[in-house]
Amino acid sequence: MALTYLKNVSTLALDTDKCSGCARCGEVCPHAVYTFASKKAHITHRDRCIECGACALNCPDNAITVNAGVGCAAAVITGWIKGTEPSCDCTDDSCC
C-alpha cells in the first residue's frame, strides 16, 4: 500500500515538453509518483510526493521542479537530526 500525504499541496511540477523520457525520476522517486507513457514521464500520484527533491536533482532535462525541504521528507530528516518526532505542522518552523 502506497502512502498518501496531504491532498493537493505538493509543489511538484513536470514540464512534459522538456521531458526526454529518460526515466531517472521514476528510478529515484521513493514513492512511485511517476509513470511513463509515449516516451514521457507523467505525474500520476502527486499526493504521494514527499518533496524530497530527488527527481528534480536527477532530471538531466530540468523538466521537474519541486520546492524541496518543505514537506514530510524535511520533517523526518529534521526529526532525525534534532532527535525529535517529525512534524509536518509548520507553525513552529520544524519543517519549513
All heavy atoms as an XYZ file, in Angstrom:
687
protein
N       0.828     -1.165      0.000
C       0.000      0.000      0.000
C       0.887      1.248      0.000
O       1.769      1.402      0.827
C      -0.894     -0.008      1.235
C      -1.799      1.194      1.313
S      -2.953      1.047      2.674
C      -2.262      2.236      3.769
N       0.661      2.145     -0.915
C       1.432      3.380     -1.006
C       0.853      4.433     -0.070
O      -0.351      4.525      0.107
C       1.430      3.892     -2.428
N       1.746      5.199      0.512
C       1.311      6.264      1.404
C       0.855      7.475      0.612
O       1.428      7.819     -0.408
C       2.462      6.680      2.321
C       2.944      5.624      3.289
C       4.149      6.154      4.068
C       1.851      5.227      4.262
N      -0.160      8.127      1.083
C      -0.628      9.375      0.515
C      -0.506     10.427      1.609
O      -0.844     10.178      2.757
C      -2.089      9.269      0.053
O      -2.168      8.249     -0.942
C      -2.569     10.571     -0.545
N       0.002     11.573      1.255
C       0.206     12.636      2.215
C      -0.937     13.631      2.099
O      -2.047     13.268      1.802
C       1.588     13.253      2.002
C       2.647     12.197      2.203
C       3.184     11.505      1.127
C       3.042     11.822      3.476
C       4.109     10.489      1.317
C       3.961     10.812      3.677
C       4.489     10.140      2.592
O       5.378      9.138      2.782
N      -0.717     14.877      2.347
C      -1.768     15.875      2.260
C      -2.233     16.028      0.816
O      -1.427     16.057     -0.104
C      -1.259     17.218      2.780
C      -0.825     17.216      4.245
C      -0.205     18.556      4.600
C      -1.984     16.902      5.155
N      -3.527     16.147      0.622
C      -4.102     16.255     -0.713
C      -3.842     17.630     -1.326
O      -4.023     18.651     -0.674
C      -5.615     16.019     -0.667
C      -6.000     14.641     -0.214
C      -5.862     13.677     -1.334
C      -6.396     12.319     -0.909
N      -6.025     11.283     -1.825
N      -3.403     17.602     -2.575
C      -3.267     18.809     -3.404
C      -2.401     19.911     -2.801
O      -2.703     21.089     -2.966
C      -4.658     19.366     -3.737
C      -5.512     18.343     -4.442
O      -5.051     17.660     -5.351
N      -6.746     18.223     -4.022
N      -1.316     19.561     -2.141
C      -0.422     20.583     -1.605
C       0.998     20.497     -2.155
O       1.793     21.408     -1.946
C      -0.375     20.563     -0.062
C      -1.729     20.863      0.540
C       0.181     19.262      0.456
N       1.328     19.448     -2.847
C       2.681     19.267     -3.353
C       3.060     20.365     -4.342
O       2.263     20.778     -5.184
C       2.809     17.903     -4.035
O       4.100     17.762     -4.603
N       4.303     20.813     -4.248
C       4.824     21.819     -5.173
C       5.413     21.196     -6.436
O       5.952     21.905     -7.273
C       5.901     22.675     -4.479
O       6.986     21.816     -4.076
C       5.339     23.406     -3.274
N       5.307     19.901     -6.578
C       5.871     19.168     -7.706
C       5.250     19.594     -9.029
O       4.035     19.685     -9.151
C       5.643     17.672     -7.500
C       6.171     16.732     -8.573
C       7.686     16.786     -8.643
C       5.692     15.312     -8.287
N       6.106     19.861    -10.025
C       5.638     20.209    -11.368
C       6.542     19.561    -12.406
O       7.751     19.433    -12.209
C       5.624     21.712    -11.555
N       5.953     19.143    -13.501
C       6.678     18.497    -14.589
C       6.333     19.186    -15.897
O       5.155     19.328    -16.242
C       6.284     17.012    -14.668
C       6.753     16.232    -15.888
C       8.267     16.091    -15.904
C       6.093     14.862    -15.923
N       7.364     19.598    -16.631
C       7.183     20.191    -17.954
C       7.396     19.079    -18.973
O       8.539     18.748    -19.305
C       8.176     21.327    -18.161
C       8.002     22.053    -19.477
O       7.372     21.489    -20.406
O       8.510     23.180    -19.597
N       6.323     18.485    -19.458
C       6.441     17.342    -20.371
C       7.077     17.735    -21.704
O       7.619     16.871    -22.394
C       5.080     16.671    -20.620
O       4.152     17.647    -21.070
C       4.559     16.010    -19.358
N       7.045     19.007    -22.061
C       7.715     19.441    -23.294
C       9.226     19.301    -23.182
O       9.906     19.047    -24.172
C       7.352     20.884    -23.631
C       5.910     21.045    -24.077
O       5.331     20.063    -24.589
O       5.368     22.151    -23.896
N       9.771     19.448    -21.977
C      11.208     19.310    -21.757
C      11.625     17.861    -21.514
O      12.788     17.510    -21.681
C      11.640     20.139    -20.539
C      11.600     21.624    -20.745
C      12.115     22.308    -19.479
C      12.155     23.806    -19.592
N      12.653     24.421    -18.339
N      10.697     17.035    -21.087
C      10.993     15.647    -20.703
C      11.445     14.824    -21.901
O      10.769     14.764    -22.922
C       9.759     15.009    -20.072
S       9.977     13.276    -19.615
N      12.608     14.154    -21.751
C      13.114     13.282    -22.811
C      12.739     11.821    -22.592
O      13.046     10.968    -23.421
C      14.636     13.407    -22.901
O      15.243     12.898    -21.723
N      12.119     11.519    -21.459
C      11.696     10.147    -21.181
C      12.801      9.250    -20.672
O      12.713      8.036    -20.790
N      13.843      9.823    -20.078
C      14.971      9.016    -19.603
C      14.601      8.113    -18.427
O      15.302      7.149    -18.143
C      16.139      9.912    -19.216
S      15.905     10.845    -17.681
N      13.544      8.428    -17.699
C      13.007      7.640    -16.586
C      13.817      7.733    -15.300
O      13.563      6.996    -14.353
C      12.808      6.181    -16.974
N      14.774      8.647    -15.218
C      15.543      8.782    -13.975
C      14.664      9.195    -12.806
O      14.878      8.762    -11.686
C      16.683      9.783    -14.163
C      17.785      9.228    -15.000
C      18.988     10.130    -15.008
N      19.934      9.618    -15.984
C      20.713     10.368    -16.713
N      20.694     11.684    -16.579
N      21.548      9.830    -17.570
N      13.683     10.049    -13.056
C      12.799     10.476    -11.971
C      12.096      9.278    -11.343
O      11.977      9.181    -10.124
C      11.788     11.513    -12.460
S      10.793     11.000    -13.873
N      11.649      8.368    -12.171
C      10.989      7.168    -11.676
C      11.924      6.250    -10.919
O      11.520      5.584     -9.966
N      13.188      6.232    -11.334
C      14.181      5.391    -10.661
C      14.495      5.896     -9.259
O      14.736      5.096     -8.362
C      15.470      5.345    -11.480
C      15.333      4.630    -12.800
C      16.566      4.801    -13.684
O      17.575      5.395    -13.236
O      16.510      4.360    -14.834
N      14.511      7.205     -9.070
C      14.929      7.758     -7.777
C      13.767      8.116     -6.855
O      13.973      8.347     -5.665
C      15.841      8.999     -7.954
C      17.105      8.628     -8.710
C      15.106     10.137     -8.623
N      12.560      8.154     -7.365
C      11.411      8.536     -6.544
C      11.083      7.423     -5.544
O      10.768      6.304     -5.948
C      10.185      8.821     -7.416
S       8.723      9.265     -6.447
N      11.113      7.726     -4.243
C      10.851      6.688     -3.256
C       9.375      6.309     -3.116
O       9.060      5.334     -2.438
C      11.371      7.303     -1.950
C      11.257      8.769     -2.153
C      11.489      9.008     -3.625
N       8.477      7.043     -3.768
C       7.054      6.775     -3.593
C       6.291      6.572     -4.890
O       5.063      6.709     -4.918
C       6.406      7.896     -2.766
C       6.849      7.856     -1.340
N       6.210      7.117     -0.388
C       7.909      8.426     -0.724
C       6.851      7.242      0.761
N       7.878      8.029      0.581
N       6.999      6.242     -5.968
C       6.365      5.898     -7.246
C       5.344      6.941     -7.699
O       4.207      6.621     -8.016
C       5.741      4.508     -7.174
N       5.778      8.184     -7.733
C       4.919      9.289     -8.156
C       4.715      9.276     -9.669
O       3.670      9.677    -10.163
C       5.538     10.639     -7.698
C       4.834     11.828     -8.321
C       5.504     10.738     -6.183
N       5.707      8.775    -10.396
C       5.717      8.853    -11.861
C       5.348      7.551    -12.553
O       5.652      6.469    -12.067
C       7.121      9.251    -12.347
C       7.576     10.575    -11.823
C       8.325     10.660    -10.652
C       7.252     11.748    -12.480
C       8.742     11.886    -10.159
C       7.660     12.978    -12.000
C       8.402     13.040    -10.838
O       8.797     14.254    -10.356
N       4.742      7.686    -13.718
C       4.581      6.588    -14.660
C       5.119      7.094    -15.999
O       5.353      8.297    -16.174
C       3.109      6.145    -14.819
O       2.338      7.261    -15.231
C       2.561      5.574    -13.532
N       5.284      6.182    -16.941
C       5.857      6.544    -18.234
C       4.990      6.014    -19.359
O       4.579      4.864    -19.351
C       7.285      5.999    -18.349
C       8.174      6.589    -17.301
C       8.294      6.001    -16.061
C       8.836      7.777    -17.539
C       9.060      6.571    -15.072
C       9.606      8.357    -16.561
C       9.719      7.755    -15.321
N       4.713      6.890    -20.313
C       3.930      6.519    -21.494
C       4.344      7.433    -22.632
O       4.662      8.608    -22.415
C       2.437      6.662    -21.213
N       4.349      6.896    -23.820
C       4.711      7.664    -25.016
C       6.058      8.362    -24.852
O       6.230      9.517    -25.247
C       3.615      8.687    -25.347
O       2.382      8.051    -25.530
N       7.009      7.662    -24.224
C       8.366      8.161    -24.018
C       8.420      9.462    -23.221
O       9.288     10.305    -23.417
C       9.098      8.314    -25.358
C       9.240      7.012    -26.109
C      10.015      7.193    -27.389
C      10.104      5.865    -28.119
N      10.844      5.955    -29.347
N       7.504      9.615    -22.281
C       7.454     10.781    -21.409
C       7.082     10.353    -19.993
O       6.346      9.391    -19.793
C       6.400     11.799    -21.882
C       6.647     12.393    -23.236
C       7.706     13.481    -23.166
C       7.886     14.123    -24.535
N       8.864     15.187    -24.513
N       7.575     11.103    -19.021
C       7.161     10.902    -17.639
C       5.824     11.594    -17.434
O       5.512     12.592    -18.086
C       8.196     11.482    -16.688
N       5.044     11.057    -16.505
C       3.759     11.652    -16.132
C       3.615     11.547    -14.620
O       3.938     10.519    -14.031
C       2.597     10.925    -16.813
C       2.678     10.961    -18.293
N       2.215     12.016    -19.039
C       3.213     10.078    -19.173
C       2.446     11.781    -20.316
N       3.058     10.610    -20.424
N       3.154     12.619    -14.000
C       2.875     12.587    -12.564
C       1.487     11.981    -12.398
O       0.495     12.592    -12.761
C       2.923     14.001    -11.959
C       4.310     14.606    -12.131
C       2.524     13.950    -10.478
C       4.388     16.075    -11.742
N       1.444     10.776    -11.863
C       0.157     10.101    -11.707
C      -0.261      9.942    -10.247
O      -1.403      9.599     -9.973
C       0.178      8.718    -12.383
O       1.312      7.993    -11.926
C       0.229      8.864    -13.887
N       0.676     10.174     -9.338
C       0.372     10.023     -7.911
C       0.956     11.209     -7.135
O       1.770     11.039     -6.229
C       0.930      8.697     -7.385
C       0.399      7.506     -8.092
N      -0.906      7.083     -7.974
C       0.986      6.655     -8.962
C      -1.088      6.011     -8.729
N       0.042      5.739     -9.341
N       0.547     12.418     -7.481
C       1.093     13.650     -6.889
C       1.012     13.647     -5.357
O       1.921     14.114     -4.677
C       0.348     14.861     -7.429
C       0.833     16.186     -6.851
C       0.084     17.375     -7.406
N       0.069     17.417     -8.854
C       1.084     17.828     -9.618
N       2.199     18.226     -9.047
N       0.975     17.827    -10.927
N      -0.053     13.130     -4.808
C      -0.234     13.177     -3.358
C       0.672     12.210     -2.602
O       0.713     12.226     -1.379
C      -1.698     12.939     -2.991
C      -2.598     14.059     -3.466
O      -2.118     15.205     -3.599
O      -3.788     13.800     -3.725
N       1.430     11.394     -3.309
C       2.442     10.549     -2.681
C       3.764     11.295     -2.513
O       4.644     10.845     -1.792
C       2.714      9.310     -3.530
C       1.584      8.330     -3.592
C       2.017      7.131     -4.402
N       0.919      6.227     -4.675
C       1.015      5.167     -5.461
N       2.162      4.884     -6.062
N      -0.038      4.391     -5.657
N       3.933     12.418     -3.184
C       5.194     13.161     -3.195
C       5.507     13.709     -1.811
O       4.684     14.384     -1.187
C       5.116     14.305     -4.207
S       6.626     15.299     -4.283
N       6.735     13.431     -1.335
C       7.183     13.949     -0.047
C       8.132     15.132     -0.240
O       8.765     15.582      0.703
C       7.833     12.854      0.814
C       9.050     12.251      0.115
C       6.810     11.806      1.201
C       9.869     11.300      0.994
N       8.244     15.624     -1.441
C       9.047     16.796     -1.786
C      10.504     16.650     -1.355
O      11.114     17.592     -0.857
C       8.401     18.063     -1.222
C       7.040     18.308     -1.839
C       6.307     19.500     -1.271
O       6.192     19.611     -0.029
O       5.845     20.322     -2.072
N      11.079     15.477     -1.579
C      12.477     15.246     -1.223
C      13.424     15.885     -2.231
O      14.563     16.185     -1.902
C      12.762     13.755     -1.083
S      12.640     12.806     -2.627
N      12.966     16.067     -3.469
C      13.773     16.715     -4.493
C      14.642     15.792     -5.319
O      15.343     16.245     -6.221
N      14.620     14.497     -5.047
C      15.479     13.563     -5.774
C      15.192     13.584     -7.276
O      16.117     13.536     -8.087
C      15.307     12.153     -5.224
N      13.941     13.661     -7.650
C      13.583     13.650     -9.072
C      14.135     14.875     -9.797
O      14.744     14.767    -10.867
C      12.076     13.547     -9.261
S      11.129     14.849     -8.440
N      13.958     16.045     -9.202
C      14.433     17.285     -9.834
C      15.955     17.304     -9.920
O      16.518     17.727    -10.941
C      13.921     18.493     -9.061
N      16.633     16.833     -8.885
C      18.092     16.820     -8.884
C      18.664     15.865     -9.924
O      19.770     16.075    -10.410
C      18.622     16.433     -7.504
C      18.437     17.478     -6.408
C      18.826     16.896     -5.054
C      19.262     18.716     -6.714
N      17.920     14.820    -10.261
C      18.407     13.813    -11.195
C      17.862     13.962    -12.606
O      18.194     13.159    -13.469
C      18.090     12.415    -10.659
C      18.993     12.052     -9.522
O      20.125     11.649     -9.737
N      18.528     12.234     -8.297
N      17.060     14.974    -12.855
C      16.488     15.174    -14.190
C      17.489     15.915    -15.076
O      17.754     17.101    -14.854
C      15.182     15.965    -14.101
S      14.444     16.272    -15.721
N      18.031     15.254    -16.111
C      19.013     15.915    -16.970
C      18.387     16.980    -17.880
O      19.102     17.794    -18.458
C      19.596     14.765    -17.794
C      18.498     13.766    -17.854
C      17.786     13.871    -16.529
N      17.076     16.972    -17.987
C      16.379     17.905    -18.880
C      15.820     19.126    -18.145
O      15.206     19.992    -18.763
C      15.226     17.179    -19.581
C      15.711     15.938    -20.307
O      16.704     16.036    -21.043
O      15.105     14.863    -20.109
N      16.014     19.182    -16.816
C      15.434     20.256    -15.999
C      13.931     20.392    -16.247
O      13.399     21.496    -16.289
C      16.150     21.583    -16.251
C      17.575     21.550    -15.778
O      17.861     21.058    -14.693
N      18.479     22.043    -16.603
N      13.278     19.257    -16.372
C      11.838     19.238    -16.641
C      11.007     19.210    -15.363
O       9.799     19.377    -15.412
C      11.490     18.034    -17.506
N      11.660     19.002    -14.214
C      10.945     18.847    -12.950
C      11.345     19.956    -11.985
O      12.527     20.261    -11.832
C      11.250     17.479    -12.318
C      10.841     16.356    -13.265
C      10.563     17.342    -10.960
C      11.325     14.995    -12.839
N      10.345     20.521    -11.337
C      10.599     21.469    -10.259
C       9.810     21.023     -9.035
O       8.722     20.467     -9.147
C      10.180     22.909    -10.627
O       8.804     22.927    -10.965
C      11.006     23.449    -11.781
N      10.400     21.240     -7.885
C       9.742     20.936     -6.616
C      10.414     21.778     -5.547
O      11.626     22.000     -5.579
C       9.800     19.423     -6.286
C      11.213     18.935     -6.066
C       8.914     19.090     -5.103
N       9.647     22.281     -4.635
C      10.178     23.074     -3.544
C      10.626     22.112     -2.453
O       9.924     21.896     -1.470
C       9.118     24.059     -3.045
C       9.686     25.089     -2.105
O      10.878     25.110     -1.831
N       8.822     25.951     -1.598
N      11.794     21.521     -2.643
C      12.308     20.514     -1.718
C      12.612     21.142     -0.370
O      13.031     22.285     -0.275
C      13.560     19.871     -2.291
N      12.384     20.382      0.673
C      12.690     20.833      2.019
C      11.510     21.412      2.768
O      11.671     21.926      3.861
N      10.312     21.344      2.187
C       9.161     21.901      2.882
C       8.136     20.838      3.277
O       7.217     21.128      4.008
C       8.438     22.983      2.038
C       9.374     24.126      1.757
C       7.868     22.408      0.755
N       8.285     19.635      2.805
C       7.266     18.611      3.034
C       7.628     17.629      4.122
O       8.452     17.896      4.996
N       7.015     16.474      4.036
C       7.194     15.436      5.046
C       8.627     14.923      5.109
O       9.116     14.573      6.181
C       6.231     14.289      4.793
S       4.520     14.754      5.093
N       9.316     14.873      3.973
C      10.706     14.408      3.983
C      11.561     15.311      4.845
O      12.376     14.848      5.653
C      11.264     14.342      2.562
N      11.374     16.616      4.714
C      12.140     17.567      5.524
C      11.820     17.394      7.005
O      12.706     17.480      7.855
C      11.852     18.990      5.076
N      10.575     17.149      7.326
C      10.180     16.960      8.726
C      10.842     15.721      9.317
O      11.317     15.748     10.456
C       8.661     16.870      8.837
N      10.893     14.648      8.546
C      11.525     13.414      9.027
C      13.020     13.627      9.236
O      13.581     13.255     10.268
C      11.258     12.253      8.044
C      12.111     11.044      8.380
C       9.778     11.887      8.057
N      13.683     14.251      8.263
C      15.123     14.490      8.375
C      15.424     15.413      9.553
O      16.347     15.162     10.332
C      15.678     15.066      7.053
C      15.593     13.999      5.964
C      17.108     15.576      7.236
C      15.825     14.517      4.557
N      14.644     16.469      9.705
C      14.837     17.382     10.829
C      14.642     16.655     12.160
O      15.395     16.864     13.107
C      13.872     18.588     10.729
O      14.133     19.273      9.500
C      14.037     19.538     11.895
N      13.653     15.770     12.212
C      13.437     14.970     13.415
C      14.620     14.082     13.742
O      15.016     13.958     14.903
N      15.207     13.471     12.714
C      16.396     12.631     12.936
C      17.551     13.461     13.480
O      18.228     13.060     14.413
C      16.835     11.957     11.649
C      15.976     10.838     11.179
C      15.152     10.034     11.902
C      15.856     10.387      9.830
N      14.523      9.129     11.092
C      14.943      9.308      9.816
C      16.417     10.777      8.629
C      14.597      8.638      8.649
C      16.069     10.108      7.467
C      15.171      9.042      7.493
N      17.771     14.624     12.878
C      18.883     15.481     13.289
C      18.689     15.993     14.709
O      19.616     15.974     15.524
C      19.050     16.663     12.306
C      19.521     16.137     10.950
C      20.011     17.713     12.848
C      19.469     17.154      9.829
N      17.493     16.442     15.015
C      17.210     17.026     16.337
C      16.864     15.987     17.395
O      16.776     16.313     18.574
C      16.054     18.020     16.231
C      16.402     19.262     15.440
C      15.226     20.217     15.415
C      15.561     21.515     14.721
N      14.410     22.439     14.718
N      16.614     14.745     16.960
C      16.216     13.714     17.911
C      14.793     13.886     18.402
O      14.461     13.498     19.519
N      13.947     14.470     17.554
C      12.549     14.705     17.914
C      11.641     13.967     16.942
O      12.074     13.472     15.910
C      12.219     16.211     17.857
O      12.461     16.688     16.531
C      13.067     16.997     18.837
N      10.375     13.935     17.280
C       9.393     13.342     16.387
C       9.190     14.262     15.179
O       9.176     15.482     15.328
C       8.052     13.140     17.102
C       8.074     12.031     18.119
C       8.279     10.675     17.483
O       7.642     10.379     16.464
O       9.072      9.896     18.021
N       9.037     13.694     13.983
C       8.779     14.507     12.809
C       7.444     15.250     12.938
O       6.500     14.723     13.499
C       8.691     13.505     11.666
C       9.247     12.255     12.179
C       9.130     12.277     13.667
N       7.425     16.464     12.434
C       6.204     17.243     12.442
C       6.068     17.965     11.117
O       6.961     18.681     10.698
C       6.221     18.263     13.582
O       5.127     19.142     13.445
N       4.939     17.769     10.460
C       4.664     18.487      9.223
C       3.831     19.742      9.487
O       3.351     20.386      8.580
C       3.938     17.591      8.213
S       5.006     16.303      7.566
N       3.684     20.081     10.753
C       2.985     21.297     11.144
C       3.997     22.425     11.166
O       4.870     22.475     12.021
C       2.358     21.112     12.527
C       1.721     22.386     13.050
O       1.507     23.318     12.261
O       1.443     22.433     14.266
N       3.901     23.322     10.227
C       4.920     24.371     10.061
C       4.738     25.560     10.973
O       5.410     26.574     10.808
C       4.959     24.808      8.602
S       5.485     23.470      7.522
N       3.889     25.468     11.965
C       3.676     26.605     12.848
C       4.864     26.837     13.771
O       5.052     27.924     14.282
C       2.407     26.429     13.704
O       2.522     25.242     14.482
C       1.173     26.373     12.828
N       5.702     25.826     13.974
C       6.843     26.002     14.863
C       8.181     25.941     14.126
O       9.204     25.696     14.708
C       6.819     24.968     15.986
C       6.963     23.541     15.479
O       7.047     23.323     14.250
O       7.010     22.638     16.320
N       8.183     26.167     12.822
C       9.384     26.157     11.979
C      10.112     24.811     11.990
O      11.302     24.748     11.734
C      10.362     27.271     12.382
C       9.819     28.645     12.078
O       9.030     28.764     11.120
O      10.202     29.598     12.775
N       9.431     23.720     12.302
C      10.089     22.423     12.344
C      10.325     21.836     10.965
O      11.135     20.943     10.812
C       9.273     21.452     13.197
O       8.018     21.222     12.575
N       9.637     22.342      9.963
C       9.847     21.739      8.651
C       9.948     22.769      7.525
O      10.225     22.413      6.407
C       8.727     20.749      8.326
S       7.114     21.499      8.084
N       9.720     24.006      7.784
C       9.709     24.982      6.685
C      10.857     25.947      6.771
O      11.118     26.566      7.726
C       8.400     25.757      6.693
S       6.987     24.676      6.412
